[in-house]
Structures are given as C-alpha cells and as structure tokens.
C-alpha cells in the first residue's frame, strides 16, 4: 500500500515538503509557464551549495549542449568541499534532442547519486510542454520508427529516471484566489495593510505576471508609507499593464474560457476610447502566438525565437504557454475575426464594448 494511501501528494506539494524538511538530494526537473515561482524554488536548491564558504567548488553548472554524459558522470564523483551539500545544475538540455542511449546513461547515473548531491534541471516555458517526448519536434523528426535505435528520442526514459530518483515539477501560472493570496502575503511580509479587494484589483489592473506584480507591490509599499493601500493608490502609482492583461485575455480566449476573459475585461472598465486599444493588443497577441507556434514547430526554443524576431523573452514565453490549447486554424480564425470586428467598429456607430464582448464570445466558441 502507498505511504500516502489513496491520495498521493502533487509534485509541488512534495517539493514544498522536502524544502521544509531540508531533504533535497536527488534530481529535480522544473518546467512550466510560471517563471517567478520556478526561479524561487530553483534558488532554494542552488543555495544548498552557494551558501557554502567556497561555492565555486560546491555549485557546478553543467552545459549539456557542449559536454557529454560521461562528463556529467565524472562531475557527480566530486565531493563537496568544506560543506555538506553539492549541486550540479544541468543547463541547455533539449528534451527532443536527448537520444535513447544518452537517456539510458543518465538514468543509470541518477540511480547511483550520493546523498549529498542535488541535480537541478530548469526548463523555461516552451522548452518542454509536458509530453513524454519533450517539446514539439520538427515534422521530419516525428517518425521514430525510421531512426536508428540510438537516435530515437529518449526523453521518456530520461523523465522516468528523474521521477524515480527525484521530482518533475510543473509550475503553472497562479490565478484567482491563490494569486490574490500571494499578493496579500507580499504586502503583509513588508508590514503593509491593504483595503479589501486590493489584491484582486491589482491582478486585473497590473496583470498576473508575478515578476511585474512584485515590482508594483514594492512601489506601493514605498509610496504609501504606513497607511493601508487602496484601489486609488494602485491607479495612482502602478502602471496599467495592458500588455500583461491582454496576454491573459488572449490566453482565456485560446482555452475557450469565456467567463475568465469577461472577468478580466470587466476589471479594466472598458470605455469607448479603450476598446480600440484592446483590439490592437488582442490582434498583436494572436499574431505573436502564430509566430511562436511556427518557430516551435521548426524546433526552435523560446530564446531562439525571441532572438530571431527581437522580441523580449517573457513575451515569447507567455505566448508559448498557451499553444497547447490551439492550432493554426484557430489562431488564423481569431486574427480574421479581430480584423473584421475592428473594421466594423471604425465604420459603424454602436456600443463598442458590447462588440468587443461579442468578439470574445465568438473566438472562445470556435470549434464548439
């Protein structure tokens, strides 16, 4: 019988438990769309070695793109120096480029890791989508049967080895009550009170990106001194981050989440002047998703797509996080609908906010 009975904890719950108990040896694969929390826990693991008197001996970055699995095995033999822990962080690991033979070697090494060693593998949004075979591979590489055994994608084996000797943890974007509680905790940790409803208003006004919210929270704490933060303070001191907000609206539309999209738009208090801007943001976001999907289907990473098109990495990451819910046809349909609705708004009189809501409804219901 399982130690946990019929309810095994999620990988995130297990990670929190291990951090609390300081039992962090083994292999950890961090992936998913939420970069802030991912980086937070990655730093927890890095500090196991970086807190030592000589971190340069106890924390090692292993480049999987330029070094071999044999080099990695040799790195695992090194003992911690003047410290209890040693950490190896594997970087530039490409899930779809791990061959079967390599994966089996990694699996063998993971099984014999010493208790003092922690291996960290951090994948950015878009590097891995949760499938056993890794990120979407280029079409010419999808026929595994035609490839020699040693060339077949081995990420399924690699992932199984991670889960057998550590944890694979998906970091999903916080939303709703959990995100509001996170905002409230950050104010409380700084000794600042908030008026009722401020956390939810911040999420709708500033967007849900946690790195952005962290900066806006600090800005409010500095500006408001000892008094409780109000919604008016958020309007006065914070940036209305439409870029983040409309990424969230577009994400809801891609998922077919009409109530979620409506809720975000309602929080923006859409005026006739704001609707054309909203249309522009939605069109821009859908075009970006189409661009990112084309790049990922060619086997490019988030970083490569961002560099090729001179787009900030966080924008590409957020767009990539939505692509599991959609396809080319749905993205093209949305872009066409947005263009037609925009043209009608510019040539006809009427309730533009209602027209925007109708547009959102039509896109959310595509294919249903």
Secondary structure, DSSP 4 states (H G I P E B T S, - for coil): --TTTT-PPPHHHHHHHHHHHT---EEEEEESS-HHHHHHHHHHHHHHHHTSTTHHHHEEEEETTTS-HHHHHHHHTPPPSSSS-EEEEEES--GGG-BHHHHHHHHHHHHT--TTEEEEEE--TTT--S-TT-SPPPGGG--GGGS-GGGSB-HHHHHHHHHHHEEEEE-PPP-HHHHHHHHHHHHHHTT--B-TTHHHHHHHHH-S-HHHHHHHHHHHHHHHTTSPB-HHHHHHHS---HHHHHHHHHHHHHHT-HHHHHHHHHHTT--HHHHHHHHHHHHHHHHHHHHHHHHHHTT--HHHHHHHHT--HHHHHHHHTTGGG--HHHHHHHHHHHHHHHHHHHHS-S-HHHHHHHHHHHHHTTT-
